[in-house]
Amino acid sequence: MPSLNDIVFTAWDVYPANAYESALNAHVLKEKDIEPVKDELIAIKPMKAAFDHNYAKRLDGDNVKDCATRWDMVEQLRQDIREFKAANNCERIAVLWAASTEIYIPLSDEHMSLAALEKAMKDNNTEAVSPSMCYAYAAIAEGAPFIMGAPNLCVDTPAMWEFSKKMNVPISGKDFKSGQTLMKTVLAPMFKTRMLGVSGWFSTNILGNRDGEVLDDPANFKTKEVSKLSVIDNIFEPEKYPDLYGDVYHKVRINYYPPRKDNKEAWDNIDIFGWMGYPMEIKVNFLCRDSILAAPIALDLVIFSDLALRAGMCGIQTWLSFFCKSPMHDFEHEPVHDLFQQWRMVKETLRNMVGETAPSYLD
């Protein structure tokens, strides 16, 4: 796999600040950690973003493309990818979405086939085709793996699955699993393994970065809520264990609180019950750093997606579910949310690539 010395970075952003200015403004890293790479960061100047204010109303940057249609948006993004690849003498490209959560859009007829999606783009159907879909289409068209780090519908559609297979390109996502949901995918398997019942799970967060500001809009929060709520039902299998998990009250909230900046705080109250139905409570208070947790996930996904491309793998990369809170899957399969099962999938995939067999713990 490539080392960091083999990777060249660029970005699209609605704000024109270079990476050094953005790093200082974000207050994620201390200046002492930024200054040693100041020159490298200054050199990373964002390209104009493909942006539609209707999909993220809390963002008001002016470093945006002027696009006549969604198809024009795709063509401009493809040109960006080609020019960057040539200018930096890159052999391969990977594209990762680490931008804001878009407003919720449901799966519709325009997303059910590649032909229907392309027609919607050319017809400039802005209600069915989000900007992130244009990024995904452009990446796949240029032979670049695409990774969806937000809960946007985007690449999680039959049209994109079809296109990725047609172009022999891997796709993965969605929504980085870094904080509260990571904890859920650790605790929920424990409850199920020990057959501890759950009657309620209340989760709330406060965060003050731009992600929190965007999610303060109810239309954008709905997209995130759908992603975060899907986790425990899949793990608990209430249809198999109705007495233990058939009536779980699950509530998720995110609150924008500017003083915290990138330092997110997550609270969970979990009401469980054990032998003879006796109730107990578990409280989790996770004081985390959003970007510090997400950055290595983003880098791992880029490197593994590039590996998948070189290995001839295409379509949905279910083995990368380990990094995602809402793992992509087609209509014939169920997603895997259990963190430990997901990790096993990563190891099995890598072993298969190098011809190893999994160790047996049976005599």
Secondary structure as UniProt FT lines:
FT   HELIX           4..6
FT   STRAND          12..13
FT   HELIX           19..26
FT   HELIX           31..34
FT   HELIX           35..37
FT   HELIX           38..42
FT   STRAND          47..49
FT   HELIX           53..55
FT   TURN            57..58
FT   HELIX           70..87
FT   TURN            88..89
FT   STRAND          95..97
FT   HELIX           109..111
FT   HELIX           114..122
FT   TURN            123..124
FT   TURN            126..128
FT   HELIX           131..141
FT   TURN            142..143
FT   STRAND          146..148
FT   TURN            154..155
FT   HELIX           158..166
FT   TURN            167..168
FT   STRAND          170..173
FT   HELIX           180..193
FT   TURN            194..195
FT   STRAND          197..207
FT   HELIX           210..215
FT   HELIX           218..236
FT   TURN            238..240
FT   HELIX           242..245
FT   TURN            246..247
FT   STRAND          249..256
FT   HELIX           258..260
FT   TURN            261..262
FT   STRAND          265..273
FT   HELIX           275..277
FT   STRAND          279..287
FT   HELIX           290..310
FT   TURN            311..312
FT   STRAND          315..316
FT   HELIX           318..323
FT   TURN            331..332
FT   HELIX           339..354
//
